[in-house]
Amino acid sequence: MPEFKYRQAATLPVNPPPIVSIGLGGIVQDAHYPAYKSAGFKVVGGFDINRERAAKMRGDFGIPRICESLAEAVASAPGHAVFDVAVPGGAIVDILNALPQGRAVLVQKPMGEDLADAQRILKICRERNLIAAMNFQLRYAPFIIAARDMINQGLIGEIEDMEARVQVSTPWHLWPFVFALPRAEILYHSIHYVDLVRSFCGTPLGVYAKTMGHPSAPELRGGSRSMIILDYGENPRVNVMTNHNHIYGETKQESFIKFEGSKGAIQIRAGLNMNYPEGAPDRFEYILLDAGPAATWQTLEIRGSWFPEAFIGTMSSLMRYVSGEIPVLPNSVEDAIHTMATVEAAYESSKRGGTPIPAV
Ligand SMILES: NC(=O)c1ccc[n+]([C@@H]2O[C@H](COP(=O)([O-])OP(=O)(O)OC[C@H]3O[C@@H](n4cnc5c(N)ncnc54)[C@H](O)[C@@H]3O)[C@@H](O)[C@H]2O)c1
C-alpha cells in the first residue's frame, strides 16, 4: 500500500495573483510553467530579449501578452501581479532596477555572480521596498517537504550528519552562458545543496572547499567538480560532493541527499540530476531506530519531484506572504544573502588552497 502519511506538498495561496515573466528560457519551459499550470497560477504576460524565444513560449504555453520591452512588461503588469524573473545572474540588477517600488518578485538563483553582486541586489530590493524572494526551490521538492516533516516531528532525532552527493554526467551545453563564467559548479549547482543545508542546519561557522574543472572539459572554466565541507563545529558533519563528469554509464551514477539523525536516517535519491532534465526516478528511503532490532529501511512513496513540483513552493510562499497568509518570507533575499555568503566562502577557500604538507 502506498504510504502518504507525511506532508509532501507546499500549501497553495488562497487567491493566487497573476504572474508576469521576465526571461522565458529553458527553466521556465521545463519547470516554472508546468508547476504553475498544475497549481492553477495564471501567467498574464512575458518578456524575453530573444523575440523568437518569446514567440515560441507564447505558442507553447498560450501566454496572453508578449511584451516588446522590459518597460512594456512592467507598465502592462496588473498592480497586484508577481514578477517572475528567470534570467542569467548577471542580468538581474538591471531588471530589479526597472520594477516599480513595493512590488513582489521571485528571482531565479543564483543571486548574482558573486557576493558583491548579491549585496547590490539586496540593496536595490531594500531601496525599492521590493518583496523579493530567491527561487531556491529545492527546499520545496516533495521529497524534501516530506523529510522536513519527519524531522520536525522528531522522528529521526537531532541531525548529526547531512550529505549531498552527485556523481553524474551533466549536459552543461544546456546553459551556454555558463561557459564564459569564472564560477559555475558551486554557484549554479551546489548552491542548491548549500541553501538546503542552511534551511535545516542554519548558516555554517565556516567552509572548507575545493572546486575544479575536468581535463575533458577545459572550456567550462568555472568548474564542474566540487568538494564542500560545511563546518558546524563538532556536530553535525555536513558535506556536498559533486562530480558532473562521470561519463561511465548510468550504473554507478549517484545523486542523493542524506540525513542521519540520533534516532533514524533518511536517504533521498534526487533522480533529476541523473538524466537532466528528464530525470531518473526518485527514491525516498528511511529507517527509524525506535523500532529496535527490527528496524529496517522503508520506502516512502512520493508524489511529484524536484521538477516541476518544487517550483510551486517558492512561488506559493511568496504569494502567501504578500497576501498575509504567512508572517515570514522563507526564501527572502534577506535569507538568500547568507547562502551567497556561504558560497563566497567556498570559492575563497578553494582559491586559498589546502594546508601545505609540513616538510619532513
Ligand atoms: N533548478 C533551478 O533552480 C534552475 C535550473 C536551471 C536554471 N536555473 C536558473 O535560471 C536562470 C535561467 O536559466 P535557463 O536555464 O532558463 O537559461 P536559458 O539560457 O535557457 O534562458 C535564459 C533566458 O533569459 C533571457 N534573457 C537574458 N537576459 C535577459 C534580460 N535582460 N531580459 C529578459 N530576458 C533575458 C534569454 O534570452 C533566455 O531566453 C539562470 O540563472 C539559472 O541559474 C535554475
The ligand as a Tripos MOL2 file, in Angstrom:
@<TRIPOS>MOLECULE
LIG
   44    48     1     0     0
SMALL
NO_CHARGES

@<TRIPOS>ATOM
      1 N1         16.7580   24.3900  -10.5570 N.am      1 LIG1
      2 C1         16.9520   25.6660  -10.7710 C.2       1 LIG1
      3 O1         16.7380   26.4530   -9.9020 O.2       1 LIG1
      4 C2         17.4630   26.1510  -12.0820 C.ar      1 LIG1
      5 C3         17.6590   25.2760  -13.1430 C.ar      1 LIG1
      6 C4         18.1050   25.8050  -14.3470 C.ar      1 LIG1
      7 C5         18.3730   27.1720  -14.4570 C.ar      1 LIG1
      8 N2         18.1870   27.9850  -13.3700 N.ar      1 LIG1
      9 C6         18.4900   29.4230  -13.4070 C.3       1 LIG1
     10 O2         17.5750   30.0770  -14.2510 O.3       1 LIG1
     11 C7         18.2370   31.1340  -14.9400 C.3       1 LIG1
     12 C8         17.9300   30.9610  -16.4180 C.3       1 LIG1
     13 O3         18.3470   29.6540  -16.8010 O.3       1 LIG1
     14 P1         17.7590   28.9270  -18.0940 P.3       1 LIG1
     15 O4         18.1510   27.5110  -17.9890 O.co2     1 LIG1
     16 O5         16.3400   29.2600  -18.3020 O.co2     1 LIG1
     17 O6         18.6710   29.6400  -19.1920 O.3       1 LIG1
     18 P2         18.3000   29.9450  -20.7110 P.3       1 LIG1
     19 O7         19.5670   30.4440  -21.3410 O.co2     1 LIG1
     20 O8         17.5660   28.8170  -21.3240 O.co2     1 LIG1
     21 O9         17.2490   31.1410  -20.5740 O.3       1 LIG1
     22 C9         17.5590   32.4260  -20.1440 C.3       1 LIG1
     23 C10        16.6020   33.3430  -20.8800 C.3       1 LIG1
     24 O10        16.7400   34.6480  -20.3540 O.3       1 LIG1
     25 C11        16.6750   35.5520  -21.4440 C.3       1 LIG1
     26 N3         17.2790   36.8020  -21.0160 N.ar      1 LIG1
     27 C12        18.5970   37.0600  -20.7920 C.ar      1 LIG1
     28 N4         18.7310   38.3190  -20.3580 N.ar      1 LIG1
     29 C13        17.5010   38.8620  -20.3050 C.ar      1 LIG1
     30 C14        17.0020   40.1210  -19.9280 C.ar      1 LIG1
     31 N5         17.8220   41.1230  -19.5430 N.pl3     1 LIG1
     32 N6         15.6780   40.3610  -20.0060 N.ar      1 LIG1
     33 C15        14.8290   39.3610  -20.4240 C.ar      1 LIG1
     34 N7         15.2510   38.1370  -20.7930 N.ar      1 LIG1
     35 C16        16.5640   37.8860  -20.7210 C.ar      1 LIG1
     36 C17        17.3970   34.8540  -22.5700 C.3       1 LIG1
     37 O11        17.0760   35.3830  -23.8280 O.3       1 LIG1
     38 C18        16.9040   33.4170  -22.3790 C.3       1 LIG1
     39 O12        15.7260   33.1510  -23.1050 O.3       1 LIG1
     40 C19        19.7280   31.0090  -14.5890 C.3       1 LIG1
     41 O13        20.0620   31.9800  -13.6450 O.3       1 LIG1
     42 C20        19.8650   29.6570  -13.9650 C.3       1 LIG1
     43 O14        20.7780   29.6440  -12.8970 O.3       1 LIG1
     44 C21        17.7320   27.4980  -12.2010 C.ar      1 LIG1
@<TRIPOS>BOND
     1     1     2 1
     2     2     3 2
     3     2     4 1
     4     4     5 ar
     5     4    44 ar
     6     5     6 ar
     7     6     7 ar
     8     7     8 ar
     9     8     9 1
    10     8    44 ar
    11     9    10 1
    12     9    42 1
    13    10    11 1
    14    11    12 1
    15    11    40 1
    16    12    13 1
    17    13    14 1
    18    14    15 2
    19    14    16 1
    20    14    17 1
    21    17    18 1
    22    18    19 2
    23    18    20 1
    24    18    21 1
    25    21    22 1
    26    22    23 1
    27    23    24 1
    28    23    38 1
    29    24    25 1
    30    25    26 1
    31    25    36 1
    32    26    27 ar
    33    26    35 ar
    34    27    28 ar
    35    28    29 ar
    36    29    30 ar
    37    29    35 ar
    38    30    31 1
    39    30    32 ar
    40    32    33 ar
    41    33    34 ar
    42    34    35 ar
    43    36    37 1
    44    36    38 1
    45    38    39 1
    46    40    41 1
    47    40    42 1
    48    42    43 1
@<TRIPOS>SUBSTRUCTURE
     1 LIG1         1 GROUP 0 **** ****
